[in-house]
């Protein structure tokens, strides 16, 4: 049999959690606006315990935010993901991405240097944005691959652990 080796990548510190934390996270994942007292009833604890646990998870960086999930097609937008291979990671490029209105998020990934999520009106807007990036950062982008998301069938930020 072949031995498998896993590598840990990144500088994140693992945080301890228990079943109560996991239930709270699971309920917030389903509906981040769920009333605290309903979560408290599910775990048979007081609302103050739930609030305390949520604040702890926020302060530890386990919970980093709350947001709404949209069906972008209903507002005339396309969600696209682009994987970039760069000559080098560049702080001014990150600043540019942060200030670009059609950029939803970006992050470093294995297998490419950077993955960027875009919300555009059409493919032409995406390609024009990428061409402008290539002009503004001449020689930085070695290659890129884009993916157009046409349907989302499942969106779950917290799979079963």
C-alpha positions as a printed Julia matrix, in Angstrom:
161×3 Matrix{Float64}:
   0.0    0.0     0.0
   1.11   3.52   -0.77
   1.76   5.89    2.16
  -0.02   9.21    1.99
   1.45  12.35    3.39
  -0.58  15.47    4.08
   0.96  18.91    4.32
  -0.35  21.71    6.48
  -0.37  24.96    4.53
  -0.86  28.45    5.92
  -0.31  30.03    9.27
  -3.7   29.55   10.88
  -3.99  28.41   14.48
  -6.52  25.68   15.1
  -9.14  26.67   17.66
 -10.74  24.27   20.09
 -14.48  23.75   19.84
 -17.04  21.38   21.27
 -20.44  20.01   20.3
 -22.23  23.1    21.57
 -20.04  25.36   19.41
 -20.58  23.08   16.42
 -24.36  23.16   16.87
 -24.3   26.96   17.13
 -22.14  27.2    13.99
 -24.43  24.79   12.16
 -27.53  26.81   13.05
 -25.88  30.09   12.04
 -24.81  28.46    8.78
 -28.42  27.57    7.99
 -29.7   31.02    8.93
 -27.39  33.64   10.46
 -30.46  35.66   11.47
 -31.96  32.85   13.53
 -33.06  34.2    16.92
 -30.67  33.43   19.75
 -33.45  31.99   21.91
 -34.24  29.39   19.22
 -30.61  28.25   19.14
 -30.57  28.2    22.95
 -33.65  25.96   22.98
 -32.0   23.53   20.54
 -28.96  23.06   22.76
 -30.86  23.32   26.04
 -28.81  26.28   27.24
 -29.64  29.88   28.11
 -29.52  32.69   25.56
 -26.63  34.24   27.47
 -24.58  31.04   27.0
 -25.24  31.15   23.24
 -24.34  34.84   23.04
 -21.16  34.2    25.01
 -20.19  31.29   22.76
 -20.84  33.32   19.59
 -18.74  36.22   20.9
 -15.94  33.79   21.75
 -16.09  32.23   18.26
 -15.98  35.72   16.74
 -13.01  36.82   18.88
 -11.09  33.64   17.97
 -11.7   34.32   14.29
 -13.8   31.18   13.76
 -16.76  33.36   12.8
 -15.45  36.13   10.55
 -18.72  37.65    9.34
 -22.35  37.24    8.44
 -23.84  37.77    5.01
 -26.7   37.15    2.65
 -26.5   34.62   -0.18
 -27.74  36.04   -3.48
 -28.94  34.59   -6.76
 -26.9   36.98   -8.89
 -28.64  36.0   -12.13
 -31.83  37.59  -10.82
 -30.09  40.96  -10.68
 -28.46  40.56  -14.09
 -24.98  39.58  -12.93
 -22.67  36.62  -13.49
 -20.42  35.07  -10.86
 -17.03  34.15  -12.32
 -13.92  32.74  -10.7
 -10.49  33.39  -12.15
  -7.3   31.54  -11.24
  -4.19  33.59  -11.9
  -0.57  32.5   -12.18
   1.6   35.49  -11.4
   5.29  36.29  -11.76
   5.25  37.25   -8.09
   2.69  38.2    -5.46
   2.42  41.95   -5.4
   0.94  44.19   -2.68
  -0.1   46.86   -5.18
  -1.99  44.2    -7.16
  -3.82  43.21   -3.95
  -4.65  46.87   -3.33
  -5.96  47.15   -6.89
  -8.19  44.1    -6.36
  -9.5   45.51   -3.1
 -10.57  48.72   -4.84
 -12.04  47.08   -7.96
 -15.86  47.14   -7.7
 -16.46  43.9    -9.66
 -14.13  41.89   -7.38
 -16.03  40.01   -4.66
 -13.1   38.23   -3.01
  -9.58  36.97   -3.61
  -7.18  34.59   -1.93
  -3.95  32.68   -2.36
  -4.46  29.06   -3.38
  -2.44  25.95   -4.15
  -2.23  25.07   -7.82
  -2.31  28.73   -8.87
  -1.07  31.86   -7.19
  -4.34  33.67   -6.73
  -8.04  33.0    -7.09
 -10.37  35.96   -7.63
 -14.18  35.95   -7.59
 -15.82  38.49   -9.88
 -19.41  39.7   -10.22
 -19.86  41.05  -13.73
 -22.7   41.91  -16.07
 -21.36  39.58  -18.79
 -18.28  37.72  -19.99
 -17.09  40.74  -21.98
 -16.9   42.81  -18.78
 -14.81  40.09  -17.12
 -12.4   39.82  -20.05
 -12.11  43.62  -20.31
 -11.35  43.82  -16.58
  -8.64  41.17  -16.92
  -7.12  42.94  -19.95
  -7.03  46.19  -17.95
  -5.3   44.31  -15.12
  -2.72  43.0   -17.58
  -2.12  46.55  -18.86
  -1.91  48.12  -15.37
   0.39  45.35  -14.1
   2.41  44.64  -17.24
   4.28  41.34  -17.0
   2.74  40.32  -13.67
   0.02  37.98  -14.96
   1.63  34.94  -16.6
  -1.64  33.16  -17.34
  -5.19  32.87  -16.11
  -8.14  30.53  -16.33
 -11.7   31.67  -15.81
 -14.77  29.71  -14.78
 -18.32  30.92  -15.29
 -20.75  29.66  -12.66
 -24.04  28.98  -14.43
 -25.97  27.32  -11.6
 -25.35  26.75   -7.9
 -26.94  23.6    -6.54
 -25.58  23.65   -3.02
 -24.07  26.41   -0.93
 -22.93  25.26    2.48
 -20.18  27.07    4.36
 -20.02  24.49    7.13
 -20.08  20.89    5.99
 -20.4   18.25    8.69
 -17.2   18.01   10.72
